[in-house]
């Protein structure tokens, strides 16, 4: 296990399924698609190497960078803005190879970020984990569900998978130190051993 990944104190808030795919479910509905059936898992049920990548209380971007030994870039696939809520569907890519490593979506509450960080989010060039670090946005990550599913056609195409690979992810909430929600995110990871 990578030394920089914190695995302690990952707690989930019960087995409820409501909201566990928000905000990704919005983008699926907008495209006229149904999300794949998913299983809610405990951290112990997430298989390796996904467990190392998902079952922790750290930001996903630096976790993936440490695991792959490469910088992560962001590509925004879809967006929605309503007042201070900004939703985006994204894929994270390794800078060196362009290989996708994560597909997902996040909902960001813009008014809870400093102005410069808010503008960086809206510029859509930088992953949220980097923005939080670069602008000193103190926060905690609180995963509340781990998910297992077979990739559908959209996930397969986005993550460059062959067939219906088994993928795993999490629903995570980021809170400021004042206890206010900053963002919620669904993070679905590409199987690290799968070749494009």
FIDREN-540182 format. One record per residue (C-alpha): residue in three letters; x, y, z. Coordinates in steps of 0.1 Angstrom, whole numbers. Layout:
REM residues N
  resn     px     py     pz
   ala      X      Y      Z
...
***
This chain:
REM residues 196
  resn     px     py     pz
   unk      0      0      0
   unk     13     35     -8
   unk     25     52     23
   unk      7     85     14
   unk    -28     70     13
   unk    -48     72     46
   unk    -71     43     51
   unk    -82     49     87
   unk   -116     60     97
   unk   -135     54     65
   unk   -171     51     76
   unk   -202     48     56
   unk   -236     61     65
   unk   -258     30     63
   unk   -270     10     33
   unk   -293     35     17
   unk   -291     37    -20
   unk   -308     71    -25
   unk   -284     97    -38
   unk   -254     73    -40
   unk   -250     80    -78
   unk   -257    117    -77
   unk   -246    137    -96
   unk   -236    111   -122
   unk   -272    100   -125
   unk   -282    135   -138
   unk   -259    132   -168
   unk   -271     97   -176
   unk   -307    109   -175
   unk   -299    139   -196
   unk   -284    115   -222
   unk   -315     93   -221
   unk   -296     64   -204
   unk   -301     44   -173
   unk   -272     39   -149
   unk   -259      3   -147
   unk   -272    -17   -118
   unk   -247    -13    -90
   unk   -239    -31    -57
   unk   -232    -12    -25
   unk   -201    -26     -9
   unk   -183    -22     24
   unk   -147    -11     21
   unk   -136    -46     30
   unk   -156    -60      0
   unk   -138    -38    -25
   unk   -112    -60    -43
   unk    -76    -50    -48
   unk    -62    -29    -63
   unk    -94     -9    -63
   unk    -95    -11    -25
   unk    -62      8    -23
   unk    -75     34    -47
   unk   -109     39    -32
   unk   -110     30      5
   unk    -94     61     21
   unk   -102     96     31
   unk    -79    114      6
   unk    -86    133    -26
   unk    -88    110    -56
   unk    -65    130    -79
   unk    -33    128    -58
   unk    -42     92    -50
   unk    -43     83    -86
   unk    -12    103    -94
   unk      8     85    -67
   unk     -5     51    -78
   unk      3     56   -115
   unk     34     78   -111
   unk     20    104   -136
   unk      2    137   -135
   unk    -36    137   -140
   unk    -54    159   -164
   unk    -91    167   -166
   unk   -115    165   -196
   unk   -150    179   -190
   unk   -177    159   -209
   unk   -208    177   -197
   unk   -218    205   -174
   unk   -248    222   -157
   unk   -249    254   -138
   unk   -278    266   -116
   unk   -270    295    -94
   unk   -241    285    -72
   unk   -244    248    -81
   unk   -220    237   -108
   unk   -222    201   -120
   unk   -198    185   -143
   unk   -193    150   -159
   unk   -156    143   -163
   unk   -129    119   -172
   unk    -94    120   -156
   unk    -65    111   -179
   unk    -28    103   -173
   unk     -8    132   -188
   unk     19    110   -203
   unk     -2     84   -221
   unk    -37    100   -223
   unk    -51     68   -207
   unk    -83     74   -189
   unk    -83     64   -152
   unk   -115     77   -138
   unk   -150     86   -150
   unk   -175    104   -129
   unk   -193    136   -120
   unk   -192    161    -92
   unk   -215    188    -79
   unk   -197    218    -66
   unk   -212    245    -43
   unk   -193    274    -58
   unk   -201    301    -32
   unk   -182    280     -5
   unk   -149    284    -24
   unk   -126    314    -25
   unk   -131    335    -56
   unk    -98    324    -73
   unk   -106    287    -66
   unk   -142    292    -79
   unk   -128    307   -112
   unk   -103    278   -115
   unk   -132    254   -112
   unk   -152    272   -139
   unk   -122    274   -162
   unk   -125    235   -164
   unk    -88    229   -169
   unk    -78    215   -135
   unk    -91    185   -114
   unk   -109    196    -82
   unk    -83    178    -60
   unk    -55    201    -75
   unk    -77    232    -70
   unk    -83    223    -34
   unk    -45    219    -29
   unk    -34    249    -49
   unk    -58    274    -33
   unk    -55    260      2
   unk    -91    249      5
   unk    -90    230     38
   unk   -114    201     37
   unk   -122    165     47
   unk   -132    137     24
   unk   -161    115     36
   unk   -168     85     14
   unk   -203     73     22
   unk   -206     43     -3
   unk   -184     20    -23
   unk   -200      8    -56
   unk   -194    -22    -78
   unk   -209    -26   -113
   unk   -204    -38   -148
   unk   -194    -10   -171
   unk   -220     -1   -196
   unk   -213     12   -231
   unk   -208     48   -220
   unk   -184     39   -192
   unk   -167     14   -215
   unk   -161     40   -242
   unk   -151     67   -218
   unk   -126     45   -199
   unk   -115     26   -231
   unk   -126     -8   -219
   unk   -133    -39   -239
   unk   -166    -56   -231
   unk   -184    -52   -198
   unk   -155    -50   -174
   unk   -162    -50   -137
   unk   -156    -15   -123
   unk   -156      0    -88
   unk   -161     34    -75
   unk   -173     55    -46
   unk   -196     83    -37
   unk   -177    109    -17
   unk   -185    141      0
   unk   -160    169      6
   unk   -167    192     36
   unk   -150    224     46
   unk   -136    226     81
   unk   -168    246     90
   unk   -188    214     83
   unk   -204    228     52
   unk   -206    206     21
   unk   -182    218     -7
   unk   -188    190    -33
   unk   -202    156    -38
   unk   -187    133    -64
   unk   -191     98    -79
   unk   -157     84    -89
   unk   -157     53   -111
   unk   -122     38   -117
   unk   -108     20   -147
   unk    -94    -14   -138
   unk    -57     -6   -135
   unk    -46    -39   -151
   unk    -68    -36   -182
   unk    -49    -27   -214
   unk    -65     -2   -239
***
